[in-house]
């Protein structure tokens, strides 16, 4: 007689289908919650990283602008301006700006001021026209240097400075102010002869500053002042012209804050030569505090109406050489949209900078 099959105990039977389905459901819920939390953590970390990156690049760009603005006007003549070619025989001087711009001086411009505002002259970002600002200051490493010879197109620098290297190094494309008494001119170096210690300022430079045939504001005109062609009475200083603007041509979705020193090239004018110092800058605005001896208006935007006498300084025009403070406002934007609102993170930094070279007088300098 066959034996009866041995019955399975509950432990030997294993899981039932219902138990398996329940356990898998619970596992799915737990894993889903875990992965959802992990996803939220990753998104939160990405958000923090983008916010931090936006703030860091914005702060870096702002710090650099403030550093430059603190030196504006330093070492320049008491008028806070430098003569440029004007009058008979002169043509317009080119000035740096964003790609696509073509800033030129006018027949009424006899000098370039230390502060050159251009309200709304930059690219339009998110429907807002951005500003452009050019400033000038002397280089303390190459200030009031004596000359041994001077002509209408060149000067010979007296011994004592290392023109080949170090802080005294002179290169083509650099700007110089050549002064004799109260007369001066702004020129651009087109050649350097280290053996002869000679700096040449030939016509055809990139900014069109070297115009030997101009009646006023040229090196020819300065040399013609008494005593004529006297190197002993003439001094030379290096000048930096720094321009800030936004460039949105390379990638319209990631506008760049650009810092440009002089033109960037000795003979070819090119508005693409600036150096990007911050990315994802969505707005750049400048305003100015003016000291004109009467109302001393503040937060002046230097629009066309302000400069013509119908704006903030009415009834007088706002003078660019009267600027004593610059109010800077820069807005940064995250590279990508942030969840869950799917919007860009934006932050705006503001600062007010007193132009030391414009607001204070060095009594030890003539």
Residue pairs with C-beta under 8 A, 6 or more apart in sequence:
15 23
43 339
47 338
47 339
47 345
50 334
50 335
50 336
50 338
50 345
51 334
51 338
51 345
51 347
53 334
53 335
54 280
54 332
54 333
54 334
54 335
54 345
54 346
54 347
55 332
55 347
57 278
57 279
57 280
57 281
57 332
58 278
58 281
58 330
58 331
58 332
58 347
58 349
59 349
60 277
60 278
61 257
61 277
61 278
61 281
61 330
62 328
62 330
62 349
62 351
64 259
64 277
65 244
65 259
65 328
65 330
66 328
66 351
66 353
68 135
68 137
68 242
68 244
68 259
69 135
69 326
69 328
69 353
69 355
70 353
70 354
70 355
70 356
71 137
71 356
71 357
72 114
72 115
72 135
72 136
72 137
72 326
72 355
72 356
72 357
72 358
73 80
73 114
73 115
73 136
73 137
73 355
73 356
73 357
73 358
74 137
74 138
74 140
74 356
74 357
75 137
75 138
75 139
75 140
75 143
75 237
75 357
76 82
76 114
76 136
76 137
76 138
76 177
76 239
76 357
77 179
77 182
77 184
78 361
79 111
79 321
80 113
80 114
80 115
80 321
80 357
80 358
81 111
81 112
81 113
81 114
81 321
82 111
82 112
82 136
82 177
82 184
82 185
82 186
82 239
83 110
83 111
83 183
83 184
83 185
83 186
83 216
83 217
84 93
84 105
84 109
84 110
84 111
84 112
84 185
84 186
84 209
84 217
85 91
85 93
85 185
85 208
85 209
85 211
85 214
85 216
85 217
85 218
86 107
86 109
86 110
86 214
86 215
86 216
86 217
87 214
87 215
87 216
87 217
88 214
88 215
89 211
89 213
89 214
89 215
90 211
90 213
90 214
90 215
90 216
90 217
90 218
91 208
91 211
92 104
92 105
92 106
92 208
93 104
93 105
93 109
93 112
93 207
93 208
93 209
94 102
94 103
94 104
94 206
94 207
94 208
94 263
94 269
95 103
95 104
95 105
95 116
95 134
95 207
95 243
96 103
96 134
96 241
96 243
96 260
96 262
96 263
96 264
96 271
96 274
97 103
97 118
97 121
97 132
97 243
97 245
97 271
98 121
98 122
98 123
98 132
98 245
98 246
98 247
98 249
98 258
98 271
99 247
99 249
99 271
99 272
100 249
100 271
101 121
101 132
101 271
103 118
103 121
105 112
110 216
110 217
111 217
112 136
112 186
113 136
113 320
113 321
114 135
114 136
114 137
114 321
114 355
114 357
114 358
115 133
115 135
115 288
115 320
115 321
115 323
115 326
115 355
115 358
116 133
116 134
116 135
116 136
116 320
117 131
117 132
117 133
117 286
117 288
117 301
117 302
117 320
117 323
118 131
118 132
118 133
118 134
119 131
119 286
119 301
119 302
119 303
119 304
120 129
120 130
120 131
120 303
121 129
121 131
121 132
122 129
122 130
122 131
122 132
122 245
122 246
122 284
123 129
123 130
123 246
123 247
123 248
123 249
123 255
124 130
125 246
125 248
125 255
125 282
125 283
126 282
126 283
128 283
130 245
130 246
130 283
130 284
130 285
131 245
131 284
131 285
131 286
132 243
132 244
132 245
133 243
133 244
133 245
133 286
133 326
134 241
134 242
134 243
134 244
135 241
135 242
135 243
136 239
136 240
136 241
136 242
137 239
137 240
137 242
137 357
138 177
138 237
138 238
138 239
138 240
139 237
139 238
139 239
139 240
141 167
141 168
141 238
142 161
142 167
142 168
142 170
142 236
142 237
142 238
143 237
143 238
144 235
144 236
144 237
145 157
145 158
145 161
145 235
145 236
145 237
146 157
146 158
146 160
146 232
146 235
147 155
147 156
147 157
147 158
147 231
147 232
147 234
147 235
147 236
148 156
148 157
148 158
148 197
148 231
149 155
149 156
149 198
149 231
150 156
150 178
150 219
150 223
150 229
150 230
150 231
150 234
151 219
151 223
151 229
152 212
152 218
152 219
152 220
152 223
153 200
153 201
153 202
153 203
153 210
153 212
153 219
154 198
154 199
154 200
154 201
155 178
155 198
155 199
155 231
155 234
155 236
156 196
156 197
156 198
156 199
156 231
157 163
157 197
157 198
157 199
157 236
158 197
159 197
161 168
162 168
162 169
163 169
163 170
163 192
163 194
163 197
164 194
170 189
170 192
170 199
170 238
171 189
171 192
172 189
172 190
172 191
172 192
172 266
172 267
173 188
173 189
173 206
173 262
173 263
173 264
173 265
173 266
174 188
174 189
174 238
174 262
175 186
175 187
175 188
175 189
175 207
175 209
175 238
175 239
175 240
175 241
175 262
176 186
176 187
176 188
176 189
176 199
176 201
176 236
176 237
176 238
176 239
177 184
177 185
177 186
177 187
177 236
177 237
177 239
178 184
178 185
178 187
178 219
178 222
178 234
178 235
178 236
179 222
179 234
179 235
179 236
179 237
180 222
180 223
180 225
180 230
180 233
180 234
180 235
181 225
181 233
183 221
183 222
183 225
184 222
185 217
185 218
185 219
185 221
185 222
186 209
186 239
187 201
187 205
187 209
187 210
187 219
188 201
188 205
188 206
188 207
188 209
188 210
188 262
188 263
188 266
189 199
189 200
189 201
189 266
190 200
190 201
190 202
190 204
190 205
190 210
190 266
190 267
191 199
191 200
191 202
192 198
192 199
192 200
193 199
193 200
199 236
201 209
201 210
201 219
202 210
203 210
203 211
203 212
204 210
204 267
205 266
205 267
206 263
206 265
206 266
206 267
206 268
206 269
206 270
207 262
207 263
207 269
208 269
210 218
210 219
211 218
212 218
212 219
212 220
213 220
214 220
214 221
215 221
222 234
223 229
223 234
227 233
240 261
240 262
241 261
241 262
242 259
242 260
242 261
243 258
243 259
243 260
243 274
244 257
244 258
244 259
244 260
244 284
245 257
245 258
245 260
245 274
245 284
246 255
246 256
246 257
246 258
246 281
246 283
246 284
247 255
247 256
247 258
247 274
247 276
248 255
248 256
249 272
250 256
254 279
254 280
254 335
255 279
255 280
255 281
255 282
256 276
256 278
256 279
256 281
257 276
257 277
257 278
257 279
257 281
257 284
257 330
258 274
258 275
258 276
258 277
259 274
259 275
259 277
260 273
260 274
260 275
261 275
263 269
263 270
263 273
264 270
264 273
264 274
265 273
278 330
278 332
279 335
280 332
280 333
280 334
280 335
281 330
281 331
281 332
281 333
282 331
282 332
282 333
282 346
283 329
283 330
283 331
283 348
284 329
284 330
284 331
285 328
285 329
285 330
286 301
286 302
286 326
286 327
286 328
286 329
287 299
287 300
287 301
287 302
287 326
287 327
287 329
288 299
288 300
288 301
288 302
288 318
288 323
288 325
288 326
288 327
289 296
289 297
289 298
289 299
289 300
289 323
289 324
289 325
289 326
289 327
289 352
290 296
290 297
290 298
290 300
290 312
290 313
290 318
290 319
290 322
290 323
290 324
291 322
291 324
291 359
292 313
292 316
292 318
292 319
292 322
294 316
295 313
297 312
297 313
297 318
298 325
299 327
300 306
300 311
300 312
300 313
300 318
301 312
302 318
302 320
303 311
305 311
306 312
306 313
306 317
306 318
307 317
307 318
307 320
308 317
309 315
309 316
309 317
311 318
312 318
313 319
323 355
323 358
324 354
324 355
324 358
324 359
325 352
325 353
325 354
325 355
325 359
326 352
326 353
326 355
327 350
327 351
327 352
327 353
328 350
328 351
328 352
328 353
329 348
329 349
329 350
330 348
330 349
331 346
331 347
331 348
331 349
332 346
332 347
332 348
332 349
333 344
333 345
333 346
334 344
334 345
334 346
336 344
337 343
337 344
338 344
338 345
